[in-house]
Amino acid sequence: MSDALYLSLWYPNLRLEGLGDKLTAVLGEFAQHGGATRVYAATVWPVSWQEAPVFQRVWGRMAAAAPGETPVVGVEPRVAVEETLEILHEDYAYEFQIGWSLWEAQRSGIRDQGSENKGPGDQGTEEKQPQILRSAQDDNSQIGSASQWARVPLLVRVTGYGPLFDEGAYEQDGHVRIDFGSDAPFLEEEAELDATAARYMAENVRQLVELTAAVEKASGATARLLWSELGESLAQRLAARLAALPGGQRN
């Protein structure tokens, strides 16, 4: 069973005025680690998650492209953060949505609506087709045998917490929290487990580890925690999954 995966980041003596720089640094690292270069949407939540948003912006396709040029999807992280944090309050949370590509098994009868096997180095792939972005949590019900593997762009949420939001939720969730959605791409429990699947799963895990280290360094975090909603360790679940490989196939 899949689980929701998060990364929490904490900063020493962080003042609210410095939250924007941390968010910009975190969002900026996605482009270097299999993600999009631009932010697709932002939402500002007041007081708690139960309240209605006080601000929402979906940048989507920008209409300012010159004739014959491909419209640019989204907006640069710094621009998105500056615009969204214009309403800065201690009891607000600031959520940003950005794309991140991972390898996924393509089941029988399910067409890859994503990037036609292009990796994150193929410029503009995820930016030309924002309609295919989805949360990893939306894909848990797919079943069947894997016929091929493909890069699929998913939607990641990066949230910065004001110190008073949801009664000081940052103490547990971090000053900045990254919501990766489902951990399914790292385990692929519905796919046939063989050496090929293990390699793609390992590539996804490598990308996760490198992004985690990069956002910690770039944003100056002094503490980080990769955790799941159900409290299960991804490393332990992955080890158990790989233990089922036939002898001699594990890399």
N, C-alpha and C positions, 0 to 999 in steps of 0.2 A: 504493500500500500504506500502510495506516495505521501510526502510530507512537505509542508511549506518551509522554505529555506531563507534565512535572514543573515545579514552581517551587520553588527552594531559597532559603532566607532565612538570613542570618548576622547575629549580634549581637556587638558588641565586649565582651570580658571577661564573657561570660554565665556566671553561676554556676548550678549545677543547681537551686537553690532558686527561681531566677527563671524557669525554663522554663514553669511553669504559667501565669504572667501572659502570656507570649508566645503560648502556645497558645490561651488564652482570647480574646486580642485578634484572632488570626487567624480563629478559628472564628466570632467575633461579626460579622465583616464579610460573611459569606456572605448573611445576611438582607437586606443593603442592595444586593446585586449579583446578584439572581436565584437566591438559594439559600434553604435552609430556615433557620428560626430556632432549631432544636434539633438536638442531636446524637443520632444513632440508636444507635450502638454504640461500644465502646472495647475495645482489646486491649493488653495489656502483654507485650512480648517480652523475654526475658532473654538477655543475652550476644550473640546473633546471630539472624538470621532462621531458622537451621536448628533452633533450640530450640523446644520446645513453649511456648505462652503460659502465663504464671503468673497471668494475670487476663483474664477476658473478661466483658463485660456488654452485653446487648442490651436497651435500655430499651423499645423498641417502644411498643405502646399501653399507656398507664398506666390502671390499673383504678380510679383514684380519682375519675373523673369523676362529677359529680352526675347523678341521673336526668334524662334528657332532654337532657343536654349531650353534645357530641361529645368522645370521649376524645382526650387530647392525646398526640401521638406524640413520643417522644424526651424529652430533658431539656435544660435551658438549658446553654450551653457552660461557664459557670463551675462549675456543679454537676457536670457530667460530668468536667471537668478535676480538680476538687478530690477527687472520689471515686477517680478512676483514679490520681492521683499520691500517694495515701496511701502506696503502696509505692514510695518514691523511692530509686533506686539509680543510680550512675554508669554501670553497664553495662546499663541497660534502655532500651528504646524504647517510646514511648507513642503508639498509633495510634487515631485517632478517625474515624468515618464520619459524613458529613453530606451532605444532598441539595443538588444544584445543577441548575437547569433551563437547557437550551439548545434552540434551534430545530433540528429535524431533519426531513429529507424523509421523508414517509410513502409507502412504496412500494406498488405495486399488490398488493392481496391481504393487506396487512399493516395491521391495525387499530391505531390509536393507543390503547394501554392507559393512557395518561398523563392529561394534564390537560385534554382536550377543548379544546385551543387556548387555554387560559387562561394568562396570563403570570404572572411571579413576584409581581406585585402583588395577585393574587387570593389573599386570606388563606386559609390552611389547605388549599390544594389538595394539595400534596405531603404534608402532615401527615395528611390523612384517608386516604391510600392508600399506605402505606409499602411494600405488597407490589409496587408497580410500579417501585420503585427498582432500578437495576441499574448495574453498571459499564459505562462506555462501551466497554470492551474486549470486552464480550459481544455487541456488535451488528455486528461487522465483516463478517459473512457475508451480510447482507441485500443483495439485488440487485433490480433492476427499475426501472421509471420512477416518478418522483415524481408523485403525484397532488395532494398538498397538503403544507403545512408545519405543524408543531405543536410546542408547547413540550413537551419530554420531560424529566422529572426523572431525573438520573443520580446515581451514587454517587461521592463524592470522599473520598479518604483524606488526613487531615492527621496527620503524624507528628512528634513531638518526640524528639530523640536525646539520651541521656545521653552524656557525653564519652568513655566507654570502650566504648560499645556497638559491636559489630562492628569492634573495633580502630580506634576513632576515625572511624567512617564519616561523622560530621557534617562533617569537614573537606572532604569532597567533596559530600555530599548536603545540607548545611546543618544548622543547629541545628533548624530546622523545615522539613519538606518537604511540599509539597502534590502529591498524585498525582491528576491530572485524568483518568486513563485514556487512552483513545484520542483522537487529534487529529482523528478523522473528522468531528465536527460543524463544525470550522473549515474543512474542505476539501470534504466531501461528494463524494468522488471517484466514488461510484456513482450520483449524481444527475445529471440532465441539466443542463448548465451554461447558464444564460440569465440575463437581468437580474434575475429574481425570485430565483433561487438565490443570485446574487451579493449581493443585499441581505440575505438571511437569514444568509449566511456572514459578511458584514460586521458584522451585529448581534452574532453570537456572538463575533467577534474583539474588538469594542468592549467587550463584557461581560468578556471575559478580561483585556483591558488595564486596565480600570477596577478589577477585583478585585485584580489584581496590584499596582497602585499603592496601593490602599486597605490591603491587608494589610501592605505594607511600611511605610506611614506609621503605621497604628494600632499596630503591634507594635514600632516603633522599629528596624527592621532597617537596617543600614548597607550591606548588599550583598544583591543578589538576582540570580537567574539562572533564566531560562525555558529549559528544555532538553528534548531528546528522547532516548529510549533509543538510537536509531540514530545520533544525532549530527547529524541534519539540521535545518536552520533552518526553523521554521514560517513565518516571513515569506517566505523564499525559495520554499518550496513553494506558499504561497498566491499569490505573484506569478506563478509559473509556471502555476498553475491558472487564474488570471484572464486570463492572456495568451491563453487559448484562446477567450475571449469574442468573438463576432462584432463587427466594428467598429461603434462608436456605441452599444453596449448597456451598456458599463461605466459605473458611477456613481462 
